Amino acid sequence: MKPILKLYRGYANEQELIVMGHVFKPTNKKDYDFLSKKFKNAKATINMFRIKTQANADVYLEHNNTKIHTKTLNDGYFKFCIPLMENEYGWIDYKVSIIYKNQKIESHESYNRPKQGDLGIISDIDDTFLVSYTKNPIKKIYHLLFKNVTSRQIFEDVVLHYQALSQAGRENQKERNTFFYVSSSEWNLYRFIIKFTEIHQLPKAVLLLKDIKTNLRQFFWSLNPEKHNHKFEKIKHILEFYPHLQYVLLGDDTQEDAFLYEAICKIFPLSVRAVYIRQTGRSPKNEVIKAIENIMTLDVAAYYFEHSSQAIEHSKAIGIID
């Protein structure tokens, strides 16, 4: 058995590259099977939260003919933040390796470097595009455990909206605007989320998730409603890292998205172009309506919608998409 090296999609601006991943201890457990059903899927999902991370492991990033060394943190997580000098834009490959018993274990991923003039689209995941039943804990647990990735549902027309935002303002059809999926889900679910977005042809995105969980107690604790300071800090970081982008923020009304985005608009009143909040219940929430109205007083377009087709029409009306 060998340690497992997992990389995540990174991102870069004009001066800095950020890439990250985890190192896990050797294990004989099978990796998550996307096609498992019912109880097999439940077992595979639980096993994703029973992984053992490797602290203080040596990790090497190979970039621009240079090998850069760091070590994992106590939870097996590593992150390289290094100066960047290159002229490429879009998705760019990178390579990271570890050494185990004199054997090199290597993994490849990509990072995104947007151009001046790109849109930055920041989207929540659960109940924004992935139907997750956040407000119904029993239903949420059932779907997480007993529905595999091919059985999980996506909201109608959300793909059309996201694809239109991805291509907005681009003359070159090969180029795309920059997407970030920022969620309170843990890194344990990274591969599941990537697979789900690929199945439904959502835009390729950088994912920023919460700290990894490594036992069942943490797994069940993660199902409880939480504060979302993590999401606020991650979104704030993105806007500070890319001050030249104009942003579209997408979320839902099951948790704190409207209020997080309201705070972001107050801090970055010139950077946010539009805010979209999905209505998940039968009727709109008064406190969300108030947040949307307050965002609009900052000259930011904001829309509280029930169906993605309505959001598409709004994006056309304000000139974001054709």
Long-range contacts (C-beta under 8 A, 24 or more apart in sequence): 1-26, 1-27, 1-28, 2-26, 2-100, 2-103, 2-105, 3-54, 3-57, 3-98, 3-100, 3-105, 5-59, 5-96, 5-97, 5-98, 5-105, 5-106, 5-107, 6-107, 6-190, 7-94, 7-96, 7-107, 7-108, 7-109, 8-109, 8-187, 8-190, 8-207, 9-109, 9-110, 9-111, 9-112, 9-204, 9-205, 9-206, 9-207, 10-94, 10-109, 10-110, 10-111, 10-112, 10-206, 11-111, 11-112, 11-113, 11-180, 11-206, 11-241, 12-84, 12-92, 12-111, 12-112, 12-113, 13-84, 13-113, 13-114, 13-241, 13-242, 14-84, 15-83, 15-84, 16-81, 16-82, 16-83, 16-84, 16-241, 17-63, 17-80, 17-81, 17-82, 17-83, 17-84, 17-94, 17-111, 18-79, 18-80, 18-81, 18-111, 19-61, 19-79, 19-80, 19-94, 19-96, 19-109, 19-111, 20-77, 20-78, 20-79, 20-80, 21-59, 21-77, 21-78, 21-96, 21-107, 21-109, 22-53, 22-72, 22-75, 22-76, 22-77, 22-78, 22-187, 22-212, 23-53, 23-54, 23-57, 23-59, 23-72, 23-76, 23-78, 23-98, 24-51, 24-52, 24-53, 24-54, 24-76, 25-52, 25-53, 25-54, 27-51, 27-52, 31-191, 32-191, 32-192, 34-148, 34-149, 34-150, 34-192, 34-195, 35-148, 35-150, 36-148, 37-148, 37-151, 38-146, 39-146, 41-145, 41-146, 41-147, 41-148, 42-145, 42-146, 45-144, 45-145, 46-145, 46-216, 46-219, 48-188, 48-189, 48-192, 49-186, 49-188, 49-213, 49-214, 49-215, 49-216, 49-218, 49-219, 49-222, 50-214, 50-215, 50-216, 50-219, 51-188, 51-212, 51-214, 52-214, 53-77, 53-212, 53-214, 57-98, 58-98, 58-99, 59-96, 59-97, 59-98, 60-96, 60-97, 60-98, 60-99, 61-94, 61-95, 61-96, 62-94, 62-95, 62-96, 62-97, 63-94, 63-95, 75-211, 75-212, 75-214, 76-212, 77-187, 77-211, 77-212, 84-113, 88-113, 89-113, 89-114, 89-115, 90-175, 90-176, 91-204, 111-206, 112-178, 112-206, 114-177, 114-178, 114-242, 114-245, 115-175, 116-244, 117-169, 118-177, 118-178, 118-245, 119-165, 119-168, 119-169, 119-177, 119-178, 119-245, 119-246, 119-247, 119-248, 119-273, 119-320, 120-177, 120-178, 120-180, 120-238, 120-239, 120-242, 120-245, 120-246, 120-247, 120-248, 121-162, 121-165, 121-166, 121-177, 121-178, 121-179, 121-180, 121-203, 121-247, 121-248, 121-250, 122-179, 122-180, 122-182, 122-235, 122-238, 122-247, 122-248, 122-249, 122-250, 123-162, 123-179, 123-180, 123-181, 123-182, 123-205, 123-249, 123-250, 123-251, 124-181, 124-182, 124-183, 124-231, 124-250, 124-251, 124-252, 124-257, 125-181, 125-183, 125-185, 125-193, 126-183, 126-184, 126-185, 126-252, 126-254, 127-252, 127-254, 127-278, 127-280, 128-158, 128-250, 128-251, 128-252, 128-257, 128-278, 129-154, 129-155, 129-158, 129-162, 129-202, 130-154, 130-193, 130-196, 131-155, 134-254, 134-255, 134-280, 135-254, 135-280, 135-281, 137-223, 140-223, 141-223, 144-223, 149-192, 149-195, 149-196, 149-199, 150-199, 152-196, 154-196, 154-200, 155-278, 155-308, 156-307, 156-308, 156-309, 157-307, 157-308, 157-309, 157-312, 158-202, 158-308, 159-200, 159-201, 159-202, 160-308, 160-309, 160-312, 161-308, 161-311, 161-312, 161-315, 162-202, 162-203, 163-201, 163-202, 163-203, 164-312, 164-315, 164-321, 164-322, 165-203, 165-248, 165-315, 165-320, 165-321, 166-203, 167-321, 168-315, 168-320, 168-321, 168-322, 176-203, 176-204, 177-203, 178-206, 178-242, 178-245, 179-203, 179-204, 179-205, 179-206, 180-205, 180-206, 180-207, 180-208, 180-238, 181-205, 181-206, 181-207, 181-208, 182-207, 182-208, 182-231, 182-234, 182-235, 182-238, 183-207, 183-208, 183-209, 183-210, 183-231, 184-210, 184-226, 184-228, 184-230, 184-231, 184-255, 185-209, 185-210, 186-210, 186-211, 186-212, 186-213, 186-222, 187-211, 187-212, 188-212, 188-213, 208-234, 208-238, 225-255, 227-256, 228-255, 228-256, 228-260, 231-256, 231-257, 231-260, 232-260, 232-263, 232-264, 235-260, 235-264, 236-264, 236-267, 239-264, 239-267, 239-268, 239-271, 243-271, 245-271, 246-271, 246-272, 246-273, 247-271, 247-272, 247-273, 248-272, 248-273, 248-274, 248-275, 248-276, 248-320, 249-274, 249-275, 249-276, 250-275, 250-276, 250-277, 250-278, 251-275, 251-276, 251-277, 251-278, 252-277, 252-278, 252-279, 252-280, 253-277, 253-278, 253-279, 253-280, 253-281, 253-284, 253-285, 253-288, 253-304, 254-280, 258-287, 258-288, 258-291, 258-292, 258-304, 259-291, 261-291, 261-295, 262-291, 262-294, 262-295, 265-295, 265-298, 265-300, 266-298, 269-298, 269-299, 269-300, 272-300, 273-300, 273-301, 273-320, 274-300, 274-301, 274-302, 274-303, 274-315, 274-318, 274-320, 275-300, 275-301, 275-302, 275-303, 276-302, 276-303, 276-305, 276-311, 276-314, 277-302, 277-303, 277-304, 277-305, 278-305, 278-306, 278-308, 278-311, 279-304, 279-305, 279-306
